[in-house]
Amino acid sequence: MKKEAAKNLRAFAIELAVYAVLVTCYFFLVLHLLGEWLYHLEARHRYTYAVVAILLIAVQAVALDAVTTLLFRFLRRRGR
């Protein structure tokens, strides 16, 4: 049982590290590509900005969840 827990903990730590890197990359990518547009949108059209910001958060959550799920499955298969 301890071996299984150690494998799960290792896979989780790797997944967490990869997730942190992906979130950081996503943040800087959005900041670089959409930063100025989002700034002007926030200054002029607050309600539109709020909707766009929520959509960006939702897209990030879905995409990163899919990537980390695939990574976790890959690590589980590799560990067997």
Number of C-alpha atoms within 10 A of each C-alpha: 5 7 8 9 10 11 15 16 12 13 19 15 12 16 19 13 11 16 17 13 12 15 14 11 12 14 13 12 12 13 14 11 10 11 14 12 13 19 13 12 16 16 10 11 12 12 11 13 18 14 11 15 14 12 12 12 11 12 12 16 12 10 11 18 13 12 14 18 13 13 17 17 12 12 18 13 9 8 10 6
